[in-house]
Amino acid sequence: MTAMCKEPLVSILILAWNSKEHLPICLARLLAQSFQDFEIFILNNGPQDAELEELQGKYAKLDLIIKNLGSNLGFAAANNIGARLARGQWIALLNADAYPEPHWLENLIAAAEGNPQFNFFSSRQLQADTPELLDGAGDTYHASGLAWRRHYNHPASEYGLHAEEVFGACAAAALYRREDFLAVGGFDETYFAYFEDVDLSFRLRLAGGRCLYVSDAVVHHVGSASTGKTSDFVYFHVHRNLVWTYFKNMPGALFWLFLPSHMAVNLYVSMQVWVKEGRIIVFKAKLDALRALPSVLKKRSQVQKLRKVSLRELYRIMTKDLLAPRRAARVQTQSK
């Protein structure tokens, strides 16, 4: 009789789509981790690929499972499949183009075990090509409905040096308690990609969860390696999905309090993109968001039933500074 394999503490989920040049580097970094109690699911968002299958032989020391999904289901649906397959108490999401330093997972698990009041955790992301600059230090959520990676493009020697509570985790390199991830429904699969991690963070917070930024859990992130940072695909999904996130998740009195700023910011950003870049894709995104509002509002009723956190606590963790989005946008467009 064959003994059952011991369940790992962590299940690492890696999405594979247009990422062949990045996956071997990422897996080599995982092979070098100081903490090894994990399994890896490579979620292949496409047909069966012989080159991917070869990775199991090349990295035989890793507990590596390849799940062929047959077509591009999107970031959200693929990771939900991985989360349901996972056996670990924790699930770690890691982009194929996010290369972890040797103590990345060890430090995330240490933070989780040392801070039981938190149930999801965000990594310190350095820009892979310019590691002296931050790619992010957790996610900021603004009361208007905008969101961005904290300290993006800021000097890594000066910012994000200490662990602290943040609104949410960037899913390029994040750790979630699996039962809590599944309890709130995982990612919203209608998002397909982009802003789905902000939406998930919001729903985890509504359910009483909290997120800790772990400053010594470091990855080097290429960023938007498969879709391009400023493609119409990215613009469309970000600007559609941020509307859905606000309408679905912003609770009670806060919804009405911040609705004027949400509407104003959406109009302002759409006009800015049109005037400065000649793109109408953001207007198309807003129209698509509005068409789907009836179904979004149905989801809202379900999401709000799960709310355990107070309005005061949500108000505390959100950013209200009117000029904060403008400052963040200015930094993001600065040349490196």
C-alpha positions in Angstrom: 0.0 0.0 0.0 1.4 3.4 -1.1 1.6 6.0 1.7 -0.1 9.3 0.9 2.2 12.2 0.3 2.3 14.8 3.1 0.4 17.9 2.3 2.6 20.9 1.7 2.2 24.1 3.8 2.2 26.3 0.7 0.8 25.9 -2.8 2.5 28.2 -5.3 0.4 29.1 -8.4 2.1 30.3 -11.5 0.2 31.3 -14.7 1.8 30.4 -18.0 0.9 32.5 -21.0 3.5 34.1 -23.3 6.0 33.4 -20.5 8.4 30.8 -21.8 11.4 33.0 -21.4 10.5 33.8 -17.8 9.4 30.5 -16.4 12.8 28.8 -16.3 14.2 31.7 -14.3 11.3 31.8 -11.9 11.5 28.0 -11.3 15.3 28.2 -10.8 14.7 30.8 -8.1 12.1 28.6 -6.4 14.5 25.7 -6.4 16.9 28.0 -4.5 14.4 28.9 -1.8 15.5 28.5 1.8 11.9 27.2 2.6 11.0 24.2 0.6 7.6 23.0 2.0 5.6 23.8 -1.1 4.1 22.4 -4.3 3.9 24.4 -7.6 1.0 24.5 -10.0 1.9 25.8 -13.5 -1.5 26.9 -14.9 -1.1 26.7 -18.7 -3.5 29.1 -20.2 -3.3 27.5 -23.6 -3.1 24.1 -25.3 -0.7 21.4 -24.1 2.9 22.4 -24.6 5.8 20.0 -24.9 8.2 22.6 -23.7 6.2 23.1 -20.5 6.0 19.4 -19.9 9.8 19.2 -20.2 10.1 21.5 -17.2 8.9 18.7 -14.9 12.0 16.7 -15.8 14.4 19.7 -15.7 13.2 20.7 -12.2 12.5 17.2 -10.9 13.5 18.3 -7.4 10.4 20.5 -7.3 6.9 19.2 -6.5 5.7 20.5 -9.9 2.3 20.0 -11.4 1.3 21.3 -14.8 -2.4 21.9 -15.4 -3.3 22.4 -19.0 -6.4 24.6 -19.3 -6.8 24.4 -23.1 -7.3 28.1 -23.8 -6.6 31.5 -22.3 -9.1 31.6 -19.5 -7.6 34.8 -18.0 -5.6 35.5 -14.9 -8.6 35.3 -12.6 -10.2 32.0 -13.7 -6.9 30.2 -14.1 -5.8 31.0 -10.5 -9.2 30.1 -9.1 -8.7 26.6 -10.7 -5.2 26.4 -9.1 -6.6 27.5 -5.7 -9.2 24.7 -5.8 -6.5 22.1 -6.8 -4.1 23.3 -4.1 -3.4 21.3 -1.0 -1.6 23.9 1.0 -2.9 25.9 4.0 -1.5 28.9 2.2 -1.5 29.8 -1.5 1.2 31.9 -2.9 0.5 33.7 -6.2 3.7 34.3 -8.2 3.9 35.8 -11.7 6.2 33.9 -14.1 8.2 37.2 -14.5 8.5 37.7 -10.7 11.8 36.3 -9.6 12.0 35.7 -5.8 15.1 36.1 -3.7 16.2 33.0 -1.7 14.4 33.9 1.5 11.2 35.2 -0.1 8.8 32.4 0.9 10.5 31.8 4.2 10.0 35.4 5.2 6.3 35.4 4.0 5.6 32.3 6.1 7.4 33.8 9.1 5.3 36.9 8.8 2.1 34.9 8.6 3.0 32.8 11.6 4.1 35.8 13.6 1.1 37.9 12.8 -2.0 35.8 13.0 -4.2 38.9 12.9 -3.4 39.2 9.2 -4.6 36.7 6.6 -2.9 37.9 3.4 0.5 39.3 2.6 2.2 41.4 0.0 5.8 41.2 -1.1 8.4 43.9 -1.7 8.7 44.2 -5.5 11.8 45.6 -7.2 11.9 46.4 -10.9 13.9 43.6 -12.5 15.8 45.8 -15.0 16.4 48.7 -12.5 16.4 47.1 -9.0 17.3 50.4 -7.3 13.6 51.3 -8.0 10.6 49.8 -6.4 7.9 48.0 -8.5 5.6 48.1 -5.5 5.2 47.7 -1.8 1.6 46.6 -1.4 -1.5 48.2 -2.9 -3.1 51.5 -2.1 -6.9 51.9 -2.6 -8.2 55.5 -3.0 -11.7 56.5 -1.9 -12.4 57.5 -5.5 -12.0 53.9 -6.7 -8.5 54.2 -8.1 -5.7 51.9 -6.9 -2.0 51.7 -7.5 1.1 49.9 -6.2 2.6 51.9 -3.3 5.9 53.6 -3.9 6.1 52.5 -7.5 9.2 54.0 -9.2 10.5 55.3 -5.9 14.1 54.6 -4.7 14.3 51.2 -3.0 16.9 52.5 -0.6 14.4 55.0 0.9 10.9 53.5 0.6 9.1 50.4 1.7 11.8 49.4 4.1 9.5 48.3 7.0 6.6 45.9 7.4 3.3 47.6 7.7 -0.4 47.2 7.1 -1.6 48.1 3.6 -4.9 48.0 1.9 -4.1 45.0 -0.3 -1.7 42.7 -2.0 -0.4 42.8 -5.5 -1.0 39.3 -6.9 2.3 39.3 -8.8 3.8 38.0 -5.5 1.4 37.5 -2.7 0.4 35.0 0.0 -3.2 34.2 1.0 -4.7 31.9 3.6 -6.4 29.4 1.2 -9.6 28.9 3.2 -10.2 32.7 3.3 -9.4 33.0 -0.4 -12.0 30.4 -1.2 -14.5 31.7 1.3 -14.9 35.0 -0.5 -15.1 33.3 -3.9 -11.5 33.8 -5.1 -11.0 36.2 -8.0 -14.0 37.5 -9.9 -13.7 35.7 -13.2 -15.6 38.3 -15.2 -12.6 40.6 -14.7 -10.5 38.3 -16.9 -7.3 40.2 -15.9 -6.2 43.3 -14.1 -7.6 44.9 -11.0 -8.9 41.4 -9.9 -6.4 41.5 -7.1 -7.6 44.9 -5.9 -11.2 43.5 -5.9 -10.1 40.4 -4.0 -8.3 42.5 -1.4 -11.4 44.6 -0.9 -13.6 41.5 -0.4 -11.1 40.0 2.0 -11.2 43.2 4.0 -15.0 43.4 4.0 -14.9 39.8 5.4 -12.7 41.1 8.2 -9.3 40.2 6.7 -6.2 42.4 6.9 -3.1 42.6 4.7 0.5 43.0 5.8 3.3 44.3 3.6 6.4 42.1 4.2 9.5 44.2 3.5 12.0 41.3 3.5 10.0 39.1 1.1 11.6 40.3 -2.1 10.9 39.6 -5.7 12.4 41.2 -8.9 9.4 41.9 -11.2 9.6 42.4 -15.0 5.9 43.5 -15.1 3.3 43.1 -17.8 5.6 40.8 -19.7 2.8 39.1 -21.6 0.5 42.0 -22.4 2.5 45.2 -22.4 2.2 47.9 -19.8 0.4 50.4 -22.0 -1.5 48.2 -24.4 -5.2 48.8 -25.2 -5.8 45.4 -23.5 -4.4 46.7 -20.3 -6.2 50.1 -20.5 -9.6 48.5 -21.2 -9.5 45.9 -18.4 -8.1 48.2 -15.7 -10.6 51.0 -16.4 -13.6 48.8 -16.7 -12.7 46.7 -13.7 -12.1 49.6 -11.3 -15.7 50.7 -11.9 -17.0 47.2 -11.1 -14.8 47.0 -8.0 -16.2 50.3 -6.6 -19.9 49.5 -7.3 -19.6 45.9 -6.0 -17.6 46.5 -2.8 -17.8 50.1 -1.5 -20.3 49.6 1.4 -23.2 51.7 2.7 -22.7 55.3 3.5 -19.2 55.3 2.0 -20.6 54.4 -1.4 -22.7 57.6 -1.5 -20.1 59.7 0.2 -17.4 58.9 -2.4 -19.6 58.4 -5.4 -19.2 62.0 -6.7 -15.4 61.7 -6.6 -15.6 58.3 -8.3 -17.6 59.7 -11.2 -15.4 62.8 -11.4 -12.2 60.8 -11.5 -13.5 58.4 -14.1 -14.4 61.3 -16.4 -11.2 63.1 -15.8 -9.0 60.1 -16.4 -10.9 59.2 -19.6 -10.5 62.7 -20.9 -6.8 62.7 -20.1 -6.1 59.5 -21.9 -8.1 60.7 -24.9 -6.5 64.2 -25.1 -2.9 63.1 -24.3 -2.8 59.8 -26.1 -5.6 59.9 -28.6 -7.1 56.8 -27.3 -10.9 56.1 -26.9 -10.4 52.7 -25.4 -11.0 54.0 -21.9 -14.5 55.4 -22.9 -15.2 51.9 -24.4 -14.2 50.4 -21.0 -16.5 52.7 -19.1 -19.4 51.9 -21.4 -18.8 48.2 -21.0 -18.7 48.7 -17.2 -22.0 50.5 -17.2 -23.7 47.9 -19.4 -22.8 45.2 -16.9 -23.9 47.2 -13.8 -27.1 45.2 -13.3 -25.1 42.0 -12.8 -22.5 43.8 -10.7 -25.2 45.1 -8.4 -26.5 41.5 -7.9 -23.0 40.5 -6.9 -22.9 43.5 -4.6 -25.8 42.2 -2.5 -24.0 38.9 -2.0 -20.7 40.6 -1.2 -22.2 43.0 1.3 -23.9 40.1 3.2 -20.4 38.9 4.0 -19.2 42.2 5.5 -17.9 42.0 9.0 -15.7 45.0 9.1 -16.9 48.4 10.3 -17.2 51.5 8.0 -14.8 53.2 10.3 -12.1 50.6 9.7 -12.5 50.7 5.9 -12.4 54.5 6.0 -9.1 54.3 8.0 -7.3 52.0 5.6 -8.3 53.8 2.4 -6.4 56.8 1.0 -8.6 60.0 1.0 -6.0 62.7 -0.1 -7.5 64.3 -3.2 -4.1 64.8 -4.8 -2.7 61.4 -4.1 -3.9 59.8 -7.5 -2.2 62.7 -9.4 1.0 62.3 -7.6 1.0 58.5 -8.1 0.3 59.0 -11.8 3.1 61.5 -12.2 5.6 59.2 -10.6 4.5 56.2 -12.8 5.1 58.2 -16.0 8.5 59.4 -15.0 11.3 58.0 -17.1 13.6 55.5 -15.4 
